[in-house]
Every structure is written in structure tokens, then in C-alpha cells.
């Protein structure tokens, strides 16, 4: 019934009906992704609880630090290669084997850099070497690094599955890989709760993800024999977007991985463990982004005229954010005790601070996809420069005095500043076209 007393009509019933219809429509289009990412979030929470209780804060901090350095290097060379390949497919070039080879070569290049770093005597004999425990973990580390090379193949697979709107297969790839890692962690850490076994479980995950991705994406593809001419053609076609995406990724790596490195250098491994635990508690928000990203890329790829980002923002993202903020504030401490133990209660305040940044990311993640498909991805890179500068300056000022709280403030502030810049770019460069 409309309200007429104030002179303003509020068609509540029709509006509610439209909202529910829109939500149902989005759900039907993303239900496979929602299902898989929901299960992944549950598995990840249980996994964090299991790992931190098996390893303890200090060993967990050491494991996080060991993974941070290779992740920094591998992400710099191959993260989001799926975006570059997706744009190549959109132009009518499949070149499956060429993409696999290209990703493999970027992985090998990263491997060589990692081997140089972890076998450099200057680094091993320095104070930094003691953080990495190189003399103990070198062999396990090599296994992990080789698994990261195979992991790069998944970038080709994800691009193909997104382009063909095979969201169920995409979901199976994500959920299957996370499940394999979870099972490996349980078996290995129950046998012996060591950092080495943690890395071996991560290695199993990397190998499975890369090979299973190839298996799922290759069906139905017309694959031609790999030729040097075709490979050079692929490189020529992909290099422009690859450079833009690499620049974008490299700039954004500083806050993503240097937070734990700064804490380890300035303070100690236990503080790293406390902070990383807080970060793990808010990272499930990223699963919502992972849920919507492939679906959104497919919408933009086909230029769906019925899709309105404003409706998606106000009817889906805003309500989700409100629910998440309420949940973390009301039951955050109970979650910490449930997943971890009293040793990790110091994670509560960093968790709430990080929540601000992650919610900002959830509300605005879609801007990057518009920048990608409108050939403006370099503006996302500029945003990440602002992000990195903000983080580094604040981290240097706050980390020693405020410990994990200072790093949490730095990361969240950097996220907010970057996203404000991207909103301005979206308003000025893209809004007029949609």
C-alpha cells in the first residue's frame, strides 16, 4: 500500500518484489560459484583453526613468512594472466598450448629468481636468513617452488572457463583444489605438525590446481600442434595487456605481502602469527569477490545490456556489507576463540580494523573489471601506486609503536585511499559509456 499522508508515494510492495526478483536472478546465474565459494569459506575457516592450533603462533608466523616471499615473486610475473588470456580469446585467438607454455615460462622465471634469493649466501648469513630458516627448509622450499610453476597453468584454464561461461567447472576447479589442500594439511600436520609439512601440503595444492585446471578446460577445445610461429603470434597479441596487468600486479604486491615481512623484521614471529590470523578471519570476504568476478567478467565480455552495476551495488553488495559488519562486531571474539584459542584474542582489534579495508574492497571490486574491459587498466595500476605509497608510509610510521594494529591501520587506509581514486576514475572515464 502506498503512503500518501506526506504527499510522497512509496510503492513498497512492487519495489520489494523487484528487489527479490533481481536477487533471485543473480543467484540463479551465480549459484554454482556461490555454492563452491561458501564451502571454500567454511573449509578455509576450519583449516585456519586446525593449522594455528597445530603449529602455534610462532610456527604459523614462520610458515606465513616463508610463503610470502615466493608469493611476492610468482604473483609479480603471472597473477591475473587469466585476464590477459581472456582478452586474447575475446579477439578470436584460442591458442591453448601457447598460453600454457607462456604461463609455464613465467613460472620458471619466477622459480629462478626464488632459487637465487634463497640460495644467496649473503642473504642466508644475514639476519633475514634466520627468519626464513633456510638451512632447514631449503629442500622443502624447492618442492614448493616447483609446484608454483605448475600452478601457473591454472591461469589459462580460468580464462577459458570464464569465456565459455562454464561456471560449474570453474567452481569445481576452485572447490576441488581447496579440498585437496585441506585433506593434505590434515594428514600431514596430524602426522607431524611442522612448517615443512605445511609447505608440502601447499605444494600438493599447487600441482593439483594447475593440472586439474588443464583437465577441466581442455574438453571441447580444438587444439593444434604447438608451433614457434603461433607462439610468437600469441606473445605479440598478449604482450600489451600482459604488461599493463604486470604493472598493475607488481605495484599492488607491496601491501599484500610486505605487511608480514615488516612485522617480522620490526617485531617477532609471534606478532606475525597474531596479525596473519586476524587477516585470515576477514579474508573470507574475498570469497564473495571471487564468486562474482568470473560472472561479472562474462557479463562485460558479452556486453549484456540488461546488466546494471548500480542495481548490483545497492541490492547485493550493500546488504552483504551491512550483514558482515554486524557479524564481525557482534561475534568476532567468539569466532576467534572457536577457530583459534585465547592466545589469539589479540587478533580481535586488528581484525576489526582490517574489516574496514576488506569491506571497501568488496563494495568496489567491480571497478577493476570495468577498467580492464574498457582498456583503462593502467588507472588501476595508478591506484595501486597510491595504495602502496600510503601503506609503506603509514607502516613505517605505525608498525613499531602500534605493532599489528599499526600494520592493520596502514593496510585498511591504503585500500580506502586506492578505492576512492578508482571511484573518481570510474565516474569521469566510464560512467558516460554505460
TAURFEN-V667777 format. One line per field, one symbol per residue. ss: DSSP state (~ for helix, > for strand, _ for the rest). burial: I if it has 16 or more other C-alpha atoms within 10 Angstrom, else O. A space follows every 50 residues. Layout:
ss: ???
burial: ???
//
This chain:
ss: ___________~~~~~~~~~~~~~~~~~~~~~~~~~~~~~~~~~~~~~~~ ~~~~~~~~~~~~~~~~~~~~~~~~~~~~__~~~~~~~~~~_____~~~~~ ~~~~~~~~~~~~~~~~~~__~~~~__~~~~~~_~~~~~~~~~~~~~~~~~ ~__~~~~~~~~~~___~~~~~~~~~~~~~~~~~~~~~~~~~___~~~~~~ ~~~~~~~~~~~~~~~~~~_________~~~~~~~~~~~~~~~~~~~~~~~ ~~~~~~~~~~~~~~~~__~~~~~~~~~~~~~~~~~~~~~~~~~~~~~~~~ ~_______~~~~~~~~~~~~~~~~~~~~~~~~~~~~~~~__~~~__~~~~ ~~~~~~~~~~~~~~_~~~~~~~~___~~~~~~~~~~~~~~~~~~~~~~~~ ~~~~~~~~~~~~~~~~~~~~~~~~~~~~~~~~~_
burial: OOOOOOOOOOOOOOOOOOIOOIIOOOOOOIIIIIOIIIIIIOIIIOIIII IIIIIIIIIIIIIIIIIIIIIIIIIIIIIIIIIIIIIIIOOOOIIIIIII IIIIIIIIOIIOOIOOIIOOOOIIOOOOIOIIOIOOOIOIIIOIIIIIII IIIIIIIIIIIIIOIIIIIIIIIIIIIIIIIIOIIIOIIOOOIIIIIIII IIIIIIIIIIIIIIOIIIOOOOOOOOOOOOIOOIOOIIOOIIOIIIIIII IIIIIOIIIIIIIIOOOIIIIIIIIIIIIOIIIIIIIIIIIIIIIIIIII OOOOOOOOOOOOIOOIIOOIIOOIOOOIOOOIIOIIOOIIOOOIIIIIII IIIIIIIIIIIIIIIIIIIIIIOOOIIIIIIIIIIIIIIIIIOIIOOIII OOIIIIIIIIIIIIIIIIIOIIOOIIOOOOOOOO
//
